[in-house]
Amino acid sequence: MQRDLLRESQSRLDRERLRPDLQRRDCPVLLSQRLVLRAPHEDDIDAIAHLANNEKIATMVSRMPHPYTKTDAANFVERTKEGAIGNCVYAITRADDGEFLGCCGIENMPDDESVAEIGYWLGEPHWGKGYTTEAIQVLIDMIFRTRNEVDHVDARCRVVNEPSRRVLHKCGFQFRGPGMIASLAVGGSVAVEWYRLERRTWMSLKSWGGQR
Ligand SMILES: CC(C)(COP(=O)(O)OP(=O)(O)OC[C@H]1O[C@@H](n2cnc3c(N)ncnc32)[C@H](O)[C@@H]1OP(=O)(O)O)[C@@H](O)C(=O)NCCC(=O)NCCS
């Protein structure tokens, strides 16, 4: 019996290695009014390398190297396919023309399945158009709708990161406390604010919209 289970598990792993898309069965393509969120792929490498090579982005996220090269972008795409980065990583693209705008995703939180932590960045030419708020709202909807075990979504942003704090407020997150996290590009620890969106708050916000 145990041998059968082991064999089945091994064959599943083999299938997933041959078909990396199978690992993303919990990461459906997401659509919003102006955006398509889908898995990053090789065609995105040039755009990722171009947009991510920006100190203003690297110093606001925890693990992005700076300078950021085409090799970094190729590694990133490869590792997302292997499931080595995060739980679900999405390319944020414009629905109209397919242009790559940035990335968002769910971090791996192996110890506690009741929490999903999200991260995001957008290329500077696309800032200030509401794209990230739109992307994070569909990402959150997907998390709460498809993962019953998740009770709250967390996010951390640097104390100095006004635009990111604003995105979190617009998505219904509430401040929970201060903290410190390591930043690769800064080369040390930075002060952050910890935000949380509880499932019950999300449900209330969704039903509030429907009552208008
Ligand atoms: C944070 C980031 C993702 C926001 O992307 P975006 O698509 O421009 O965000 P949105 O347009 O949805 O919302 C931005 C909000 O911040 C506001 N904002 C922008 N600059 C601001 C500033 N200096 N002070 C206060 N608010 C500011 C905008 O006015 C907007 O709010 P509004 O809709 O109420 O006017 C983008 O700036 C980015 O990638 N920054 C670098 C990486 C990063 O910070 N990632 C998040 C790590 S936690």
The ligand as a MOL file (V3000), in Angstrom:
LIG
                    3D

  0  0  0     0  0            999 V3000
M  V30 BEGIN CTAB
M  V30 COUNTS 48 50 0 0 0
M  V30 BEGIN ATOM
M  V30 1 C 3.6320 50.6420 -4.9210 0
M  V30 2 C 3.3020 50.4880 -6.4060 0
M  V30 3 C 3.1500 49.0120 -6.7020 0
M  V30 4 C 1.9970 51.2390 -6.6690 0
M  V30 5 O 1.6190 51.0040 -8.0160 0
M  V30 6 P 0.4950 51.8930 -8.7610 0
M  V30 7 O -0.0490 51.0820 -9.8730 0
M  V30 8 O 1.0540 53.2140 -9.0730 0
M  V30 9 O -0.6110 52.0180 -7.5950 0
M  V30 10 P -2.0810 52.6180 -7.7710 0
M  V30 11 O -2.1020 53.5600 -8.9310 0
M  V30 12 O -3.0600 51.4970 -7.7540 0
M  V30 13 O -2.2540 53.4090 -6.3980 0
M  V30 14 C -1.2170 54.2820 -5.9540 0
M  V30 15 C -1.7860 55.2640 -4.9590 0
M  V30 16 O -0.7050 55.9070 -4.2710 0
M  V30 17 C -0.8620 57.3050 -4.4020 0
M  V30 18 N 0.4740 57.8950 -4.3700 0
M  V30 19 C 1.4310 57.8180 -5.3000 0
M  V30 20 N 2.5180 58.4960 -4.8630 0
M  V30 21 C 2.2230 58.9720 -3.6480 0
M  V30 22 C 2.9390 59.7300 -2.6770 0
M  V30 23 N 4.1750 60.1210 -2.9020 0
M  V30 24 N 2.3250 60.0470 -1.5340 0
M  V30 25 C 1.0520 59.6410 -1.2850 0
M  V30 26 N 0.3290 58.8960 -2.1590 0
M  V30 27 C 0.9270 58.5770 -3.3060 0
M  V30 28 C -1.5810 57.5030 -5.7160 0
M  V30 29 O -2.1730 58.7750 -5.7830 0
M  V30 30 C -2.6000 56.3700 -5.6300 0
M  V30 31 O -3.6340 56.6620 -4.7220 0
M  V30 32 P -5.0770 57.2640 -5.2070 0
M  V30 33 O -5.6300 56.2840 -6.1970 0
M  V30 34 O -5.8670 57.3650 -3.9830 0
M  V30 35 O -4.7680 58.5920 -5.8560 0
M  V30 36 C 4.4180 51.0660 -7.3050 0
M  V30 37 O 4.6500 52.3940 -6.9220 0
M  V30 38 C 5.7170 50.2830 -7.1860 0
M  V30 39 O 5.9100 49.2790 -7.8490 0
M  V30 40 N 6.6320 50.7520 -6.3230 0
M  V30 41 C 7.9130 50.0870 -6.1280 0
M  V30 42 C 7.7850 48.6670 -5.5940 0
M  V30 43 C 6.9160 48.5990 -4.3720 0
M  V30 44 O 6.8260 49.5350 -3.6000 0
M  V30 45 N 6.2610 47.4480 -4.1720 0
M  V30 46 C 5.4240 47.2310 -3.0160 0
M  V30 47 C 6.2550 46.7240 -1.9030 0
M  V30 48 S 5.3000 46.6170 -0.4040 0
M  V30 END ATOM
M  V30 BEGIN BOND
M  V30 1 1 1 2
M  V30 2 1 2 3
M  V30 3 1 2 4
M  V30 4 1 2 36
M  V30 5 1 4 5
M  V30 6 1 5 6
M  V30 7 2 6 7
M  V30 8 1 6 8
M  V30 9 1 6 9
M  V30 10 1 9 10
M  V30 11 2 10 11
M  V30 12 1 10 12
M  V30 13 1 10 13
M  V30 14 1 13 14
M  V30 15 1 14 15
M  V30 16 1 15 16
M  V30 17 1 15 30
M  V30 18 1 16 17
M  V30 19 1 17 18
M  V30 20 1 17 28
M  V30 21 1 18 19
M  V30 22 1 18 27
M  V30 23 2 19 20
M  V30 24 1 20 21
M  V30 25 1 21 22
M  V30 26 2 21 27
M  V30 27 1 22 23
M  V30 28 2 22 24
M  V30 29 1 24 25
M  V30 30 2 25 26
M  V30 31 1 26 27
M  V30 32 1 28 29
M  V30 33 1 28 30
M  V30 34 1 30 31
M  V30 35 1 31 32
M  V30 36 2 32 33
M  V30 37 1 32 34
M  V30 38 1 32 35
M  V30 39 1 36 37
M  V30 40 1 36 38
M  V30 41 2 38 39
M  V30 42 1 38 40
M  V30 43 1 40 41
M  V30 44 1 41 42
M  V30 45 1 42 43
M  V30 46 2 43 44
M  V30 47 1 43 45
M  V30 48 1 45 46
M  V30 49 1 46 47
M  V30 50 1 47 48
M  V30 END BOND
M  V30 END CTAB
M  END
